[in-house]
Amino acid sequence: MEKNNKRNLNSKKNYLEKIKFKFLEKLSQDISELLNDKEEYNVIIEVGQEQNKKTFTAHSAVLRYRSPYFNKELANIVPSEDNKNKIITKPNISAQIFEIILKYIYGVIIDTENMATRTMHDLMIVANDLEIEELSEKLENDLIESKASWLRTHFALVYHSIFKHKKFKNLKKFCNDIIVKHPSIIFESVEFTSLHESVLLSILQRDDLQMKESEIWDYLIKWGTAQNSTLPEKLEEWSDENFITLKTTLQQCLPHVRYFQILNSDFIDKIKPYKKILDKQIWNDLKQHLILPDRPIKSTILPPRLVLKHESSASENPTRPLKVISTQDLLERINESFSTIINVEHAAMISSWIDHEPTNYYSRNNPYEFQLILRGSKDGFAPKTFWDICDGHANTIVVTEVKGTDEIIGGFNPLAWDKTKEKWMETNKSFIFSFSDDDIQNSILSRVQNQNEALWYPYNKDKFGPKFGYGEFMMASNVSDFTQDKQNQCSNHYNNYEKSVRTNEDRFSIIDYEVFKVVKKSI
């Protein structure tokens, strides 16, 4: 009897939950219909710039209660006598992103499964700016959990966008986990001196930062002086006031330097010239430690970073920390940012396809180096540019990033590109491929099966770039720009290659493309 009562209660509870869900779903649909209301709206929102500008209409009551940003913004806007609508202008938000945001504000529904990862990233940033926290946090976590490979490939974009904001704690940790292993990504970048102080602090506080402490000091001085353009270039020309200026700039960072882990020679050559920016106690303790390292000092000695190990031998002082970096780490540092489209894992898999290996190479044992020949965003997207730059290069990989999706599409050509030829090129070694949804395991490989028509070197090179088969993978444009008119395609009607590398044959534009020369690494 008691079991039947419990069963009945559970059934009733499940029934009520289903009814509740249906009601909420219907309510969401009804509120979303307000977006189509062209009579009762009282807010006009203009987004985008110039030819990409677009106007949306909305209702102040909905915006105010769904977004703290809009609540504050609308409170400060007074409608004009001529126009009773309140007008908000957001030129830095694209129409595509804002339309998704507006639909979410009204309907609390968003579809990320069919959304490009770059769109998810941009949507997260805008949701944060508009103080829609639940959406911003959800997108942040989704990117980390399911789009980690894309985040690594587009590291510079992600890193500089998230550190402009106070939020994104999890993404900041994700990025810093990469930086501590590959510090050159940030410290050797042209943007290093423009980093916000909070960014630099977040890196300095890491115990696992894989750099010599003397190198960290050098970069810290470089960053600090760059923040003060009036400081003399030559250190011997500095006044006491100049040192005070630098000390003030670095006051939050200096306590995180592991001074007592710095080699004696570096202490003399690098720290001593800037002794005036250090507190008197730390400077006195450093001098004492240099002469009498076993004597107690008053300053706190921070532990060595985890990458620093003490090794002793007959010819080395065991008290001096030595930096130990594995060959794998060095290879990963070199290759980490070699491309804006693919990463070292993609490169290793493509290399295994070149060698017809039954199992994939790993990044640490990839026998090939990918040397960049051309990057569209740097060299231009005209078909003729491809032929001018790639002419004469053999054993090349072409990779493209499809606009509006997460697809990476590419091909391998063992033959030399030749802008003087206008004919079919014969080879049995070429192949085309794709990576979908930024998952390296979700790949398609298609090898040439009609070697007589493996590649076509066209006569109208102002329109066509690389063309594998008849159009199994083809880059083309009628306006001399692969990013603009959706003329690129992957079609397998002629069966020159084993299979199609796309699930559909829609023509597409690209975001960027790169061409690499594949070179055997010297042993």
PAVEXTOR-89597 format. One line per field, with one value per residue (C-alpha): residue number from 1; residue in one letter; x, y, z. Coordinates in nm, 3 decimals. Example, Ala and Ser with C-alpha at 12.3 -4.5 7.8 and 13.67 -1.06 7.14 Angstrom:
! residues 2
num <- c(1_2)
residu <- c(A_S)
xx <- c(1.230_1.367)
yy <- c(-0.450_-0.106)
zz <- c(0.780_0.714)
//
This chain:
! residues 523
num <- c(1_2_3_4_5_6_7_8_9_10_11_12_13_14_15_16_17_18_19_20_21_22_23_24_25_26_27_28_29_30_31_32_33_34_35_36_37_38_39_40_41_42_43_44_45_46_47_48_49_50_51_52_53_54_55_56_57_58_59_60_61_62_63_64_65_66_67_68_69_70_71_72_73_74_75_76_77_78_79_80_81_82_83_84_85_86_87_88_89_90_91_92_93_94_95_96_97_98_99_100_101_102_103_104_105_106_107_108_109_110_111_112_113_114_115_116_117_118_119_120_121_122_123_124_125_126_127_128_129_130_131_132_133_134_135_136_137_138_139_140_141_142_143_144_145_146_147_148_149_150_151_152_153_154_155_156_157_158_159_160_161_162_163_164_165_166_167_168_169_170_171_172_173_174_175_176_177_178_179_180_181_182_183_184_185_186_187_188_189_190_191_192_193_194_195_196_197_198_199_200_201_202_203_204_205_206_207_208_209_210_211_212_213_214_215_216_217_218_219_220_221_222_223_224_225_226_227_228_229_230_231_232_233_234_235_236_237_238_239_240_241_242_243_244_245_246_247_248_249_250_251_252_253_254_255_256_257_258_259_260_261_262_263_264_265_266_267_268_269_270_271_272_273_274_275_276_277_278_279_280_281_282_283_284_285_286_287_288_289_290_291_292_293_294_295_296_297_298_299_300_301_302_303_304_305_306_307_308_309_310_311_312_313_314_315_316_317_318_319_320_321_322_323_324_325_326_327_328_329_330_331_332_333_334_335_336_337_338_339_340_341_342_343_344_345_346_347_348_349_350_351_352_353_354_355_356_357_358_359_360_361_362_363_364_365_366_367_368_369_370_371_372_373_374_375_376_377_378_379_380_381_382_383_384_385_386_387_388_389_390_391_392_393_394_395_396_397_398_399_400_401_402_403_404_405_406_407_408_409_410_411_412_413_414_415_416_417_418_419_420_421_422_423_424_425_426_427_428_429_430_431_432_433_434_435_436_437_438_439_440_441_442_443_444_445_446_447_448_449_450_451_452_453_454_455_456_457_458_459_460_461_462_463_464_465_466_467_468_469_470_471_472_473_474_475_476_477_478_479_480_481_482_483_484_485_486_487_488_489_490_491_492_493_494_495_496_497_498_499_500_501_502_503_504_505_506_507_508_509_510_511_512_513_514_515_516_517_518_519_520_521_522_523)
residu <- c(M_E_K_N_N_K_R_N_L_N_S_K_K_N_Y_L_E_K_I_K_F_K_F_L_E_K_L_S_Q_D_I_S_E_L_L_N_D_K_E_E_Y_N_V_I_I_E_V_G_Q_E_Q_N_K_K_T_F_T_A_H_S_A_V_L_R_Y_R_S_P_Y_F_N_K_E_L_A_N_I_V_P_S_E_D_N_K_N_K_I_I_T_K_P_N_I_S_A_Q_I_F_E_I_I_L_K_Y_I_Y_G_V_I_I_D_T_E_N_M_A_T_R_T_M_H_D_L_M_I_V_A_N_D_L_E_I_E_E_L_S_E_K_L_E_N_D_L_I_E_S_K_A_S_W_L_R_T_H_F_A_L_V_Y_H_S_I_F_K_H_K_K_F_K_N_L_K_K_F_C_N_D_I_I_V_K_H_P_S_I_I_F_E_S_V_E_F_T_S_L_H_E_S_V_L_L_S_I_L_Q_R_D_D_L_Q_M_K_E_S_E_I_W_D_Y_L_I_K_W_G_T_A_Q_N_S_T_L_P_E_K_L_E_E_W_S_D_E_N_F_I_T_L_K_T_T_L_Q_Q_C_L_P_H_V_R_Y_F_Q_I_L_N_S_D_F_I_D_K_I_K_P_Y_K_K_I_L_D_K_Q_I_W_N_D_L_K_Q_H_L_I_L_P_D_R_P_I_K_S_T_I_L_P_P_R_L_V_L_K_H_E_S_S_A_S_E_N_P_T_R_P_L_K_V_I_S_T_Q_D_L_L_E_R_I_N_E_S_F_S_T_I_I_N_V_E_H_A_A_M_I_S_S_W_I_D_H_E_P_T_N_Y_Y_S_R_N_N_P_Y_E_F_Q_L_I_L_R_G_S_K_D_G_F_A_P_K_T_F_W_D_I_C_D_G_H_A_N_T_I_V_V_T_E_V_K_G_T_D_E_I_I_G_G_F_N_P_L_A_W_D_K_T_K_E_K_W_M_E_T_N_K_S_F_I_F_S_F_S_D_D_D_I_Q_N_S_I_L_S_R_V_Q_N_Q_N_E_A_L_W_Y_P_Y_N_K_D_K_F_G_P_K_F_G_Y_G_E_F_M_M_A_S_N_V_S_D_F_T_Q_D_K_Q_N_Q_C_S_N_H_Y_N_N_Y_E_K_S_V_R_T_N_E_D_R_F_S_I_I_D_Y_E_V_F_K_V_V_K_K_S_I)
xx <- c(0.000_0.277_0.473_0.168_0.122_0.486_0.452_0.140_0.308_0.609_0.386_0.190_0.514_0.649_0.321_0.326_0.688_0.599_0.303_0.526_0.784_0.522_0.385_0.734_0.809_0.483_0.556_0.902_0.753_0.490_0.743_0.974_0.689_0.722_1.033_0.808_0.590_0.645_0.383_0.438_0.816_0.977_1.351_1.562_1.905_2.159_2.449_2.742_2.928_2.884_2.750_2.710_2.492_2.151_1.861_1.660_1.346_1.273_1.071_1.226_1.047_1.195_1.546_1.555_1.458_1.678_1.997_2.142_2.336_2.021_1.849_2.118_2.147_1.774_1.747_1.995_1.831_1.566_1.356_1.345_1.020_1.033_1.092_0.943_1.159_1.481_1.780_2.084_2.391_2.635_2.872_3.116_2.858_2.787_2.431_2.474_2.578_2.319_2.035_2.133_2.153_1.812_1.648_1.800_1.681_1.325_1.305_1.578_1.676_2.008_2.143_2.520_2.536_2.521_2.712_3.066_3.319_3.427_3.062_3.041_3.352_3.222_2.880_3.040_3.224_2.909_2.697_2.951_2.949_2.568_2.586_2.391_2.596_2.424_2.475_2.834_2.930_2.758_2.944_3.275_3.242_3.125_3.432_3.667_3.492_3.427_3.634_3.975_4.158_4.007_4.106_4.467_4.475_4.330_4.521_4.623_4.266_4.119_4.386_4.373_3.993_3.926_4.185_4.015_3.735_3.712_3.517_3.619_3.807_3.803_3.921_4.200_4.321_4.297_4.515_4.765_4.805_4.928_5.149_5.340_5.442_5.508_5.588_5.734_5.378_5.324_5.667_5.808_5.494_5.472_5.175_5.372_5.432_5.064_4.949_4.738_4.907_4.652_4.750_5.118_5.045_4.840_5.140_5.406_5.209_5.232_5.477_5.503_5.609_5.883_6.134_6.459_6.396_6.654_6.455_6.137_6.321_6.433_6.079_5.945_6.187_6.094_5.724_5.771_5.981_5.735_5.461_5.666_5.767_5.956_6.223_6.567_6.682_7.027_7.024_7.326_7.114_6.844_6.779_6.653_6.310_6.321_6.388_6.102_5.873_5.967_5.934_5.584_5.484_5.612_5.510_5.248_5.478_5.812_5.706_5.646_6.001_6.199_6.514_6.695_6.668_6.868_7.222_7.498_7.623_7.274_7.231_7.536_7.454_7.078_6.947_7.219_7.172_6.810_6.874_6.701_6.362_6.394_6.302_6.607_6.555_6.536_6.845_7.050_6.939_7.029_7.379_7.424_7.292_7.537_7.832_7.706_7.428_7.395_7.330_6.962_6.789_6.473_6.313_6.078_6.243_5.995_6.042_6.190_5.940_5.857_6.048_6.375_6.568_6.892_7.154_7.500_7.818_8.191_8.190_7.866_7.766_7.478_7.322_7.258_6.924_6.941_6.655_6.577_6.360_6.282_6.314_5.938_5.882_6.119_5.940_5.602_5.724_5.842_5.526_5.258_5.173_5.298_4.945_4.624_4.413_4.568_4.764_5.048_4.801_4.650_4.999_5.101_4.792_4.845_5.209_5.101_4.872_5.163_5.365_5.066_5.121_4.852_4.872_4.896_5.214_5.220_5.339_5.660_5.754_5.626_5.910_5.803_5.825_5.548_5.709_5.462_5.469_5.148_4.879_4.575_4.521_4.883_4.949_4.600_4.315_4.339_4.381_4.674_4.853_4.843_5.011_5.269_5.381_5.353_5.506_5.786_5.705_5.648_5.523_5.276_4.969_4.682_4.446_4.135_3.898_3.539_3.332_3.025_3.131_3.410_3.537_3.902_3.941_4.270_4.479_4.831_5.012_5.346_5.406_5.543_5.285_5.361_5.191_5.312_5.126_4.765_4.685_4.597_4.873_4.936_5.024_4.913_5.023_4.786_4.493_4.229_4.093_3.872_3.842_3.492_3.374_3.736_3.768_4.088_3.932_3.636_3.833_3.785_4.074_4.019_4.307_4.332_4.201_4.226_4.592_4.564_4.336_4.476_4.514_4.417_4.647_4.401_4.458_4.254_4.463_4.293_3.987_4.113_4.359_4.444_4.211_4.221_4.041_3.749_3.630_3.673_3.852_3.871_3.945_3.800_3.665_3.508_3.605_3.969_3.894_3.837_3.659_3.383_3.169_3.123_3.292_3.507_3.367_3.408_3.223_3.279_3.072_3.368_3.519_3.877_3.914_3.781_3.502_3.374_3.534_3.215_2.866_2.716_2.825_2.729_2.981_3.147_3.369_3.665_3.791_4.159_4.387_4.751_4.999_5.283_5.587_5.631_5.999_6.167_6.325_6.701_6.812)
yy <- c(0.000_0.240_0.156_0.231_0.567_0.660_0.548_0.758_1.060_1.026_0.992_1.300_1.491_1.393_1.491_1.832_1.885_1.812_2.052_2.315_2.272_2.302_2.620_2.772_2.676_2.838_3.148_3.173_3.149_3.415_3.661_3.599_3.706_4.055_4.098_4.105_4.374_4.690_4.903_4.883_4.905_5.206_5.136_5.151_4.989_5.061_4.816_4.770_5.020_5.172_4.919_4.657_4.880_4.741_4.868_4.659_4.749_4.636_4.704_4.886_4.674_4.353_4.497_4.653_4.337_4.106_4.312_4.538_4.717_4.813_4.904_5.166_5.278_5.335_5.524_5.779_5.834_6.103_6.071_6.376_6.560_6.453_6.089_5.925_5.616_5.580_5.522_5.315_5.296_5.004_5.031_4.771_4.490_4.310_4.264_3.884_3.873_4.122_3.936_3.623_3.827_3.985_3.649_3.518_3.821_3.763_3.386_3.253_3.010_2.977_2.705_2.661_2.317_2.462_2.779_2.853_2.866_3.220_3.325_3.163_3.353_3.688_3.619_3.551_3.885_4.080_3.897_3.998_4.361_4.368_4.208_3.896_3.687_3.349_3.345_3.468_3.208_2.927_3.012_3.044_2.696_2.545_2.686_2.533_2.195_2.136_2.386_2.368_2.298_2.610_2.818_2.703_2.767_3.118_3.187_3.549_3.652_3.485_3.603_3.969_3.979_3.817_4.013_4.338_4.229_4.154_3.833_3.509_3.365_3.010_3.116_3.323_3.019_2.810_3.065_3.105_2.726_2.749_3.053_2.901_2.616_2.839_3.187_3.311_3.331_3.641_3.762_3.770_3.905_4.261_4.318_4.235_4.593_4.676_4.406_4.526_4.505_4.247_4.018_4.038_3.980_3.671_3.521_3.626_3.466_3.124_2.885_2.682_2.963_2.804_3.087_3.179_3.434_3.665_3.652_3.737_4.035_4.153_4.144_4.314_4.604_4.616_4.633_4.893_5.129_5.099_5.236_5.556_5.708_5.994_5.768_5.816_5.535_5.515_5.396_5.609_5.916_5.821_6.047_5.935_6.056_5.824_5.523_5.624_5.642_5.286_5.160_5.306_5.144_4.801_4.814_4.538_4.313_4.337_4.126_3.828_3.806_3.513_3.720_3.454_3.208_3.430_3.335_3.541_3.666_3.775_3.947_4.164_4.228_4.270_4.342_4.573_4.845_4.881_4.849_5.183_5.037_4.771_4.820_4.879_4.559_4.331_4.492_4.450_4.089_4.016_4.152_3.950_3.635_3.685_3.689_3.472_3.251_3.045_3.341_3.413_3.712_3.911_3.908_3.631_3.387_3.274_2.911_2.837_2.795_2.434_2.429_2.519_2.221_2.201_1.983_1.929_1.818_1.862_2.174_2.339_2.516_2.308_2.619_2.770_2.688_2.555_2.564_2.223_2.217_1.893_1.851_1.805_2.140_2.311_2.161_2.262_2.617_2.645_2.502_2.631_2.943_2.846_2.877_3.068_2.781_2.448_2.339_2.092_1.804_1.876_1.902_1.566_1.395_1.550_1.437_1.079_1.096_1.211_0.907_0.668_0.576_0.344_0.525_0.899_1.079_1.276_1.636_1.519_1.271_1.452_1.411_1.720_2.094_2.314_2.629_2.910_3.039_3.239_3.362_3.530_3.777_3.890_3.854_3.900_3.682_3.735_3.412_3.568_3.627_3.254_3.176_3.454_3.353_2.973_2.945_2.685_2.543_2.165_1.945_2.201_2.195_2.439_2.493_2.712_2.816_2.819_3.126_3.052_2.702_2.537_2.348_2.337_2.223_2.161_1.960_1.828_1.879_1.698_1.877_2.226_2.499_2.653_2.973_2.920_2.591_2.551_2.181_1.876_1.766_1.398_1.249_0.961_1.124_1.421_1.419_1.650_1.658_1.834_1.877_1.945_2.104_2.165_1.801_1.650_1.304_1.424_1.432_1.318_1.208_1.166_1.043_1.091_0.796_0.941_1.039_1.181_1.457_1.507_1.886_2.148_2.444_2.690_2.943_3.213_3.246_3.576_3.371_3.031_2.944_2.583_2.333_1.965_1.756_1.920_2.084_1.828_2.114_2.441_2.800_3.061_3.416_3.642_3.951_3.859_3.783_3.430_3.577_3.759_3.591_3.227_3.068_2.816_2.463_2.092_1.876_1.508_1.465_1.353_1.105_1.215_1.172_0.892_1.088_1.432_1.609_1.806_1.690_1.935_2.090_2.450_2.704_2.903_3.196_3.166_3.357_3.290_3.045_2.938_2.751_2.556_2.390_2.049_1.990_1.686_1.779_1.742_1.487)
zz <- c(0.000_0.101_-0.218_-0.431_-0.260_-0.328_-0.689_-0.729_-0.573_-0.805_-1.110_-1.007_-0.948_-1.291_-1.453_-1.284_-1.390_-1.754_-1.736_-1.576_-1.850_-2.123_-1.964_-1.939_-2.298_-2.414_-2.204_-2.361_-2.710_-2.634_-2.491_-2.789_-3.017_-2.867_-3.080_-3.386_-3.233_-3.439_-3.258_-2.882_-2.868_-2.699_-2.739_-3.054_-3.044_-3.318_-3.349_-3.589_-3.800_-4.147_-4.400_-4.127_-3.909_-3.809_-3.599_-3.351_-3.158_-2.803_-2.489_-2.195_-1.933_-2.071_-2.113_-1.766_-1.581_-1.787_-1.794_-1.521_-1.795_-1.986_-1.659_-1.587_-1.948_-1.994_-1.665_-1.799_-2.139_-2.181_-2.499_-2.722_-2.792_-3.157_-3.080_-2.770_-2.817_-2.622_-2.852_-2.752_-2.978_-2.955_-3.256_-3.119_-3.117_-3.444_-3.565_-3.565_-3.199_-3.080_-3.250_-3.055_-2.733_-2.790_-2.857_-2.536_-2.336_-2.453_-2.487_-2.250_-2.528_-2.705_-2.936_-2.901_-3.063_-3.414_-3.330_-3.450_-3.168_-3.259_-3.232_-2.886_-2.780_-2.907_-2.755_-2.417_-2.427_-2.521_-2.261_-2.000_-2.117_-2.099_-1.750_-1.846_-1.605_-1.635_-2.013_-1.996_-1.734_-1.925_-2.246_-2.060_-1.912_-2.243_-2.421_-2.164_-2.151_-2.521_-2.721_-2.553_-2.880_-3.041_-2.738_-2.771_-3.147_-3.104_-2.782_-2.851_-2.937_-2.628_-2.387_-2.478_-2.486_-2.148_-1.949_-2.042_-1.809_-1.437_-1.498_-1.675_-1.378_-1.520_-1.866_-1.714_-1.526_-1.845_-2.030_-1.748_-1.732_-2.092_-2.032_-1.743_-1.975_-2.275_-2.137_-2.465_-2.601_-2.387_-2.275_-2.628_-2.795_-2.926_-2.695_-2.378_-2.267_-2.315_-2.071_-1.780_-1.441_-1.320_-1.608_-1.523_-1.155_-1.227_-1.409_-1.156_-0.873_-1.034_-0.868_-1.189_-1.426_-1.638_-1.660_-1.493_-1.221_-1.381_-1.707_-1.518_-1.368_-1.713_-1.848_-1.537_-1.587_-1.956_-1.875_-1.599_-1.810_-2.099_-1.874_-1.823_-2.155_-1.986_-1.836_-2.000_-2.232_-2.071_-1.710_-1.618_-1.691_-1.440_-1.144_-0.802_-0.910_-1.213_-0.989_-0.761_-1.065_-1.170_-0.812_-0.786_-1.115_-1.005_-0.640_-0.679_-0.886_-0.702_-0.399_-0.630_-0.765_-0.615_-0.554_-0.354_-0.643_-0.879_-0.976_-0.819_-1.156_-1.256_-0.920_-0.992_-1.358_-1.342_-0.993_-0.861_-1.131_-1.012_-0.638_-0.575_-0.666_-0.393_-0.027_0.190_0.393_0.090_-0.064_0.255_0.291_-0.072_-0.023_0.292_0.126_-0.159_0.081_0.369_0.229_0.550_0.780_0.875_0.716_0.796_0.449_0.346_0.107_-0.154_-0.266_-0.608_-0.888_-0.961_-1.288_-1.113_-0.989_-0.793_-0.958_-0.819_-0.990_-0.946_-1.162_-1.043_-0.725_-0.579_-0.423_-0.765_-0.930_-1.284_-1.530_-1.677_-1.990_-2.170_-2.547_-2.564_-2.390_-2.633_-2.934_-2.797_-2.732_-3.092_-3.244_-3.005_-3.203_-3.551_-3.690_-3.625_-3.763_-3.662_-3.356_-3.300_-3.264_-3.606_-3.755_-3.607_-3.752_-4.097_-4.088_-4.014_-4.319_-4.535_-4.425_-4.446_-4.082_-3.938_-3.603_-3.560_-3.464_-3.140_-3.126_-2.956_-3.230_-3.541_-3.796_-3.991_-3.940_-4.081_-4.224_-4.292_-4.651_-4.667_-4.429_-4.581_-4.296_-4.340_-4.715_-4.864_-4.989_-5.367_-5.571_-5.759_-5.428_-5.364_-5.697_-5.664_-5.314_-5.340_-5.688_-5.684_-5.339_-5.321_-5.034_-4.906_-4.685_-4.744_-4.447_-4.434_-4.158_-4.285_-4.201_-3.988_-3.880_-3.683_-3.988_-4.089_-4.451_-4.625_-4.867_-4.921_-5.254_-5.297_-5.629_-5.677_-5.735_-6.075_-6.188_-6.548_-6.595_-6.709_-6.695_-6.488_-6.250_-6.185_-5.844_-5.624_-5.301_-5.262_-5.020_-4.878_-4.523_-4.272_-3.897_-3.769_-3.444_-3.346_-3.234_-3.372_-3.362_-3.567_-3.891_-4.250_-4.473_-4.847_-5.064_-5.440_-5.640_-5.992_-6.001_-6.355_-6.226_-5.878_-5.907_-6.163_-6.227_-6.389_-6.666_-6.485_-6.174_-6.090_-5.996_-5.878_-5.605_-5.512_-5.675_-5.574_-5.839_-6.020_-5.701_-5.425_-5.248_-5.433_-5.335_-5.569_-5.578_-5.839_-5.639_-5.563_-5.199_-5.065_-4.758_-4.946_-5.213_-5.107_-5.410_-5.221_-5.231_-5.160_-5.414_-5.487_-5.802_-6.012_-5.765_-5.813_-5.437_-5.217_-5.048_-4.962_-4.666_-4.590_-4.496_-4.749_-5.077_-4.999_-5.121_-4.847_-4.757_-4.521_-4.219_-4.291_-4.468_-4.445_-4.661_-4.499_-4.651_-4.490_-4.419_-4.262_-3.930_-3.908_-3.652)
//
